[in-house]
Amino acid sequence: MTTIHLAIFGIGNVGSTLINQIQNIKSKLLTEQGLDIQIPVITNSTLAFFSNDISGQWEVDFENFSEPYNVEDIIRHFKAINVENAIAIDVTASQSFIAHYETLIENGFHIISANKVANTLSFNYYKKLRKLLDENNKTFLYETNVGAGLPIIETIKNLHQSGEKVEKIKGVFSGSLSYIFNQFSEGSLPFDQVLNDAVSQGLTEPDPREDLSGKDVARKLLILARELGSDAELNDVKIESLVPKQLNGATTLQEFKQRSHELNSIFEANKSQQKEASVLRYVGQLDVLNNVLEVKLISEPKASPLGQLKGSDAIFEIYTESYNSQPLVIQGAGAGAQVTARGVFGDILRLSNTLIKKNA
Ligand SMILES: NC(=O)c1ccc[n+]([C@@H]2O[C@H](COP(=O)([O-])OP(=O)(O)OC[C@H]3O[C@@H](n4cnc5c(N)ncnc54)[C@H](OP(=O)(O)O)[C@@H]3O)[C@@H](O)[C@H]2O)c1
């Protein structure tokens, strides 16, 4: 039997869903695979609940028994309960939490992260982190950084490492922007109504300009490019922002909402200037050969895989030496707590399997 111990940082949408998914399958994993997953610590940004292993009542326990903490308290707790296989799970959206990665790695933790920040800081930091992981013989997995639960990073890594030349990746990487342009292109509603609909369904960030700015797509594109050996920086990504200057960050969110009808004529013009049987798509495109990273609004034939996209699905077309005229296509829900938590869980199992082999 192999036991792994998780410190889960972040118990928001994804973190709490992950904990429940683990609790539901825990005894089956133990009997069928000899894998015992224990969770001695869960935290939000200010409080932690310490135990030997949380129970099904973890939410009540967190409410009643959590206490202020710092990362050193967690490291001490893991040492006190004699942990062999420690994994820190970053399911925060925090910029500042990344500062703890080095301390955690140096104190024996592997890292699994849904948080994109560590992979989109400077390339120097990116290299430094990997060097530290190597020196400490620790693993860093982050499948959910791109495409939530879809197996994008692992697929690209496998292609690259096996010598298959990846030439281009093109796709709709964002669930919210997928929904907005799928609805807008097919229907007759003005753009602001489609946008409001996406906001009220909780598909966008509270300020939808975060999605429309293209920055989130740019981060995902950068993560994929670096996976293929690029040393690009976030600033190198050419982004066509969908937020016009007069409605950008200097305008308050409330003003933006009141004036979002100003977007209608812009996107209506884009729509009407297309060739027949075409639809608008906001895509990320990586030209690997020329190291060009672009986020832009394009017009796509309706009959293409990108053109046929539905709902809030993400789609990734991967063009390689062998998948050339017909790309390898990965498509499905590109956001959501269940699929994302399942993707993090997949990383936990992948890492556990390598730890089981090492311990055998
Ligand atoms: N939701 C999705 O569909 C999706 C898809 C792919 C990737 N992701 C990524 O998954 C991560 C989590 O997303 P979410 O939707 O679950 O976010 P969320 O609901 O906002 O939850 C974030 C959690 O992180 C905690 N937190 C914030 N700063 C922290 C810190 N410095 N140390 C420890 N905990 C901290 C928050 O605690 P407080 O409540 O105290 O602030 C909260 O419990 C994000 O990085 C997101 O980009 C999400």
The ligand as an ORCA input file, in Angstrom:
! r2SCAN-3c Opt
* xyz 0 1
  N     -13.258     27.230    -12.146
  C     -12.783     26.773    -13.311
  O     -13.528     26.425    -14.237
  C     -11.294     26.649    -13.518
  C     -10.796     26.034    -14.681
  C      -9.392     25.884    -14.826
  C      -8.547     26.388    -13.847
  N      -9.093     27.010    -12.753
  C      -8.176     27.555    -11.748
  O      -8.414     26.920    -10.487
  C      -8.061     27.813     -9.437
  C      -9.215     27.870     -8.421
  O     -10.372     28.374     -9.066
  P     -11.747     28.505     -8.251
  O     -12.793     28.775     -9.265
  O     -11.915     27.363     -7.318
  O     -11.456     29.834     -7.391
  P     -12.253     30.358     -6.105
  O     -13.605     29.742     -6.027
  O     -12.112     31.837     -6.115
  O     -11.410     29.761     -4.853
  C     -10.121     30.185     -4.554
  C      -9.717     29.613     -3.202
  O      -8.334     29.923     -2.997
  C      -8.194     30.513     -1.699
  N      -7.014     31.381     -1.670
  C      -6.832     32.583     -2.267
  N      -5.600     33.062     -1.993
  C      -4.987     32.121     -1.243
  C      -3.715     32.019     -0.634
  N      -2.794     32.986     -0.772
  N      -3.413     30.906      0.087
  C      -4.310     29.915      0.234
  N      -5.554     29.953     -0.295
  C      -5.887     31.041     -1.021
  C      -9.481     31.264     -1.497
  O      -9.642     31.568     -0.128
  P     -10.489     32.878      0.349
  O     -11.909     32.452      0.212
  O     -10.054     33.076      1.758
  O     -10.093     33.996     -0.556
  C     -10.471     30.213     -2.009
  O     -10.686     29.213     -1.035
  C      -7.756     29.164    -10.117
  O      -6.365     29.321    -10.261
  C      -8.412     29.039    -11.482
  O      -7.783     29.834    -12.469
  C     -10.414     27.129    -12.549
*
